[in-house]
Amino acid sequence: MIGPIIRPISIVGFPGSGKTTFLAALWHLVQSRELQTRLTFGGLREGNFDHLTEIANRWRSAIEQDRTQIAGLRKVAMDLKTSDGGTVRLNFPDVPGEDFQRMWEGREVGIELADILSSGHVLLLVNGNRIDAPNWIYDEVELCRKIGIERKVGETVPWHPCLAPTQVQLVELLQSLRRAPLDFGARRLSIMISVWDKAAGERREPEPFLREKLPLMHQYLTSGRDGWDWRVYGLSAQGGEYDSNEEGVEPRPEAERLREQDIPSERIQLVSGAAISHDLTEPLEWLIR
């Protein structure tokens, strides 16, 4: 039997990567017990039960999460049971994506976030439908020519760190987690490419997607430079388009279709290689083996 594992799992991701949707779907999955999962719910040790229920209700109702309502949630700790009766203690720091963005743009990290990131394994969420690719100078010049913008030779072009390609920011984030003061030794990394239903394309698997869309990040990981033990998954935690949480916006037919499903947990699509399941606890189990 496995005893309690206190090492936390940090959910990491830039703004819009899907951290809250992941947590809402996971909470519904382990609370409802609609489907068999590798890990089962054992108890909530820290966090706001009402708030978790609220975000799960929004998820079930196919309504987008309200960022103003999630800003106060800082940490969730729950016990999940393994198939052999052991207990795994999982800590989910729910840190706003802007905190991770500041690590890149401002080259700084707050004390609270540093404490969270300096221990435990990492679940990194990447929005596969919002990847900013590098721009070629030739393409930029050609675009300016077509729309009538004149660029003079030697002209200074303003730049800001937020303009860096997604893969550059992600690699720097992972490198930061392997350097002092955030590094603590060997750790595992689950990469979750979210919005998989939009990002994947036909018959595409997660690792080839990572290699094609984020080649710098893929090369960094496969080189083993910083010793990450990693896996990549595709994740559609919603299953489709949800209704907007803004007043006056027309309901979406896709959201209505999702609400009509008999088993909400079956909206979840987790892709590992060619295998597809509805079990969000699978990458968590791998992280704590």
N, C-alpha and C positions, 0 to 999 in steps of 0.2 A: 504494500500500500504506500502511496505517495503522501508524505506529510505536507503541511501548509508551506506554500512557496510565497515568501514575502516580496520577492523581487518584482517591481512594478513593470507594467508595459506602458510606454508613453505613446499616445496618439499624436502624431506630428503631421502638419500640413499647412500650406499657405492658404490665404483666404479663398473661400469657394471650393475647397478640395473635397468637402463632404463629411467632415468629422462629426457634426451633430446628427446628420442623417444616419451615419454608421452606428452611432450610439443608440439612436432611437430604434433602428431596426434590430439591433442586438438585444435591447431591453425587451422589445416585443417578442422576439424569438424565444428567449429563455424564460420569459414569464408565461407565455401562452401555452408552451409545450405542444404546439400544433404538429411539430415534426420532430423526429428523432435527431438529436445533435450529439456531437462528440463530447461536449461539456454541457452540464446541466446546472441550473441555478441552485445555489446553496444559501444565499443570504446577502443582503445589502449591508455593508459595514460602514460606509461613509457616503454621503451625498444626500440630495433632496429627493425623496421618494416621489412626492407630488410632481416635481418638475420632470422627472424621468417619465412618469405616467403621462404628463402633458405632451412632451415631445413624441412619445410613442403614439398617443391618440392622433396627433397631427399626421404622423406617418401612416397610420391605418386609414385616416380620412383622406389621404392623398392631397394634403395641403402643405405647401412649402413652409419650412421652419422660419420662425420670426427671430431674427438676430437680436432684436432688442430684448427678447425674453430669455435668451440663452447667455447673455453676457455675464450674469452673476455666478453661473455654475463653474466651479473651479476644479472639483475633483470628485470622482466616483470610485469607490472601492467595493468590489463584490467578490464573494466566494463562488467559485464554480467547481462542481464535482466531476472527477474523472470517472471513466467507466469501471475502474477497479475499486471505487469507493474512496479514493484520496481526495484531498481538498487543494485547490489552487486559489491563491489570493491574487486577484487582478486589480491593479490600480490604474484608473484612466484619468489622467489630468486633462480636463477640457479647457485648453488654453486657446484664446482667440488667434486666428490665423495671422492677424497683424503683428502679434508678438514674434512669430517666426520670420515674418517679413522684415522686421526691424533688425534681426540678427544679420541679415544680408545688407540692408540699406544703411543702417547706422553702425554696424560692427559692434553691437552691444547686446547684452542679454541681462534681464532682471534677475535678482537674487532668487525669487520664487521659481521662475522658469529654469534657472541654472540648477537648482536643487532637484527639480523634476527630471531634467535631462541627464543628470550625472549618474544615474543608475538605471538599470533595467534594460529590457529589450525595446525595440522600436517598431511601431506600426506606422508606416509612412503612407499617407493618402495623397494621390496625385490625380487631379482632374484631367482625364484623358481627352476631354473635349475642349480644354482651354490651355493648350500648349503653345507658347510663343516661341516660334522657331527662329534661328539666326537669319538675319537679312543680308543678302549679298549687295555689295556696293553698286555693282552693275544694275541690279534690279531697282535699287533706290533711285539711281540717276535716270533710268528709263522711265520710271513712274513720274518723277518730277518733270521730265520732258513732255510726257503725254498730257499732264494736267496744267502745263504752262508755268511751272515754277522754275525760275532761273537759279542755278547754283554756280557760284563763281569759284574758280580754282583757288585753293588755299583758304576758303571760307570756313570759319569755326562753326561746328554744329553742336548745339547744347546737348548734354547727355546727363542722365540720372541713373543711379543703380537700378531703379524699378524698370528700366528699359532693357535690362539684360535678359537674354533668352532663359526660358524656364529651366532647361537642363543645367545651365551655369549656376543658377541659384540653388538648385537641388543638390548638386555636387558639393557646393560650398557648405551647405547645411550639413550634409553627411560628414564632410571632412571636419567640421567644427565639433561634431559629436565624437570624433576620434582623437581630439586634441584636448590638452588641459585647458580649462578646468573641468570640462564636461566628460572627458574619457574616464572610464573606470576599468576597462579590460574587455575581454571577449564578450560580444553581444550579437544577437540575431536581429535580422531586419526583414519584416514582411512589407513588401511594396504592394499597395492596393491601388490599381488604376481604376478610379471611380468613373461613373457615367459610362460604363462599358457598353451599354446598349447603343450609345451614340458613337463611341470612339472606335470600336473594334473593327468594323468592316466585316465583310463576309469571310467566314472560316479562318479568321486570324486568331492566334493564340497570344497570351500575355507577353511572354518573353520576346518573340519576334516583334511585337508591337513596340516594346521598350527599346529594342535594338534599332528599329527603324525611326521612331519618333524622337527618342532621347539617346542618340548614339554616344554622346560624351558620358552620360550617366552609366550606360551599359558597359562601356569600356572601363570606366573607373571601377565598377563592381567586379567584372570578370577578371581584371588584372590582379585582384586580391591585394591591392596596395595598402589598404587599411584593415584588411582582415575581416570584412563583414561576412557572416554566414547568412545568405539571403535567399529569398524566394519572391516570385512576383505572381500576383493574382489579378484577374479582371473582376470588377465588382459593379453590379447594378443593384444598389440597395433599395432603390425606389421601384424599379420595374418599368418606368416610363415617365411622362410629363405629369407633374402635379399641378393642382390649381394654385394660382398666386394668392399670397396672404394679403394683398393690397385690395382695398375696397374699390368697387366699380369695375374690376377686371372680369371679363366673361369666363365662365367655367370652361375647362378643356375636356373634350370628348375622351381623351386618353385617361384623364383622372377618373372620370365616371366609370370607365371600363375596369380600372384597377379596383375601385370601391366595390364592384359587383363580384369580385373574386371570392369564392367560398373560404379559401384559406389564404389570408394575407401573407403569411410567411413564404408562400410560394412565389411571391413577387421577387424575392431576393434571388439573384443569380451570381454565384461565385464560380469563377472559371480558373482552373489550375491545369495548365497544359491543355489537353483536349477534354478533360473531365469537367462536368458542370454539376453543381449542387446548390442547395439552398442554405447550407450550414455555415453561418458566419463564425462559428467557434472553431472551425478547422484551422485557419491561420493562427488563432490564439493558442490552440493546442500545440501546434508546431513550435511556436515561439518559446514555450515553457518546457519542452521536452528535456 
